[in-house]
Amino acid sequence: MAETAIPVASPSRRPHKRVGPYSKRGALAMMDGRSREALFMRARRHELTAHIGGSPTVVQAALIERCAWLSLRVALLDEKMVASELTDHDNRAYLAWSNSLARALKLLGVKGVEARPPTLQEALAAGRVG
């Protein structure tokens, strides 16, 4: 699966406290839906939901949410890595979160759902049968 970049926030918005990889759960839950972190998580949820076929079960939805949170934390540490600002603690957290993300993604399924062939009605509508 291609890695989704965190969208860059618009400079016209008023500054707000930045969400970081170690932000508390409450701070992350209060994220503005327009923030770059919230946009990143929304995109990740959409990608993973599409990967499993679009209708997640309760368990799959919980795994997708966990993957979105872990993906955000790993992406935020990726930014620190690019800026050469990683500490030893960051390295340990990065490895733990990356491994947790890999295990959660494995539970969702590596292959994903195969696309179903179009029905006769869909093929006729698309002009594929003639």
N, C-alpha and C positions, 0 to 999 in steps of 0.2 A: 504494500500500500504506500502510495506517495506521501511524504511528510508534508503537512500543511503548515505554511508559514504563519506566524502570528501577525494579523493585520496591524498596520501602523495607525495609531490614533490620530484623529484630526487635530491640527494645531489650534483650531478656533474654539475648542472646548476649554472650559476652565480647568485648571490643574486640580488633580485629586490625589489622594494618597495612593501610591503605586502598589500594586499587588505583586508580591514576590514569591519565590518558591517556598518560603517558610511562613507565609501568611497563615493566620489562624483560620479555622473552619468558618467562624462567624464572619470574618472579613471577606472571605471568598464567597460566602453565601450572599453577601450584600452587594456583590459586584453589579454595576450598572450594566444592563443588557447591551449597551452600545460600546462598552470598553473593549479594547483589543483582546483581553483575556476571555471575556464572555463570547466575543465573536469567534475566537479560536475554538472554544469548547463547543459552541453551537455547530460549527463546521465539522468538528470531529464526531459529534453525536450523529449528524446527518450521514457522514461517510460510513460509520459503523452500522447504522440502521439499514442503509442501502446494501451494505455488504452481506447482511444476514437475510435480506429479502424484503425488508420494509415493514414487517409486522412482528416486532420483538415480543417474546413472552415476558413475564414479570422478571424472571431470572436473567434473561438476556438484557432487558432494560437496565437492571441493576449493574450488570457487567459493563454495559455501554457507558453508564454514568461514571463508574469507577475508572474505566479506560480514559474517559474525557478528562477527569481530574488528574490522573497520573500523567497523561500526555501534556497537560498544561504545565505541571511541575517540572517535568523533564525538559520541555521547551524553554522554560524560564532559566533553567540551569544551563541549557545550551547557549543562551545569550551570554551568561556569565563566562562560559568557557571560551566563546569567541572573543570576549573582551579580556581574556587572560586574568580573570578575577576569581577563579575557583580556589577554595580553601580545602584542606583535608576533609573537613566536615562535609563540604559540598560534594567532594568525590565519593564519599561513602553514601550520602543520600542519593546521589545520581545513580550509583550502581544498584542500590536497593529499589529505587523507584523504577528504573529501567527493567530490572528483573521482574518486579511485580507487574508491570505493564505487559511484558512479554508473556507471562503466565496467564494473565487475564485475557489477552488477545487470543492465546491458544485455546482457552475455554470457549471463546466465541466461535472459533473455527477458522482455520487458515484458508481453506478453499472458498468459503462463502457459499451462497446459493446460486445454482446454475440458472441461467435465464431460461424461461420456458419458451417453447416454440409458439409462434403466433397462432391464434385460432383461425379457422377458415374465414370467419367474418372480418377479423382484423387484417388478414392477408388481402382479402378482396378490397377492403377500404383503403389499404395502402397501395393497391394496384400491382401486387406481386403475383397474383394469379390471373390469368387472362385468357 
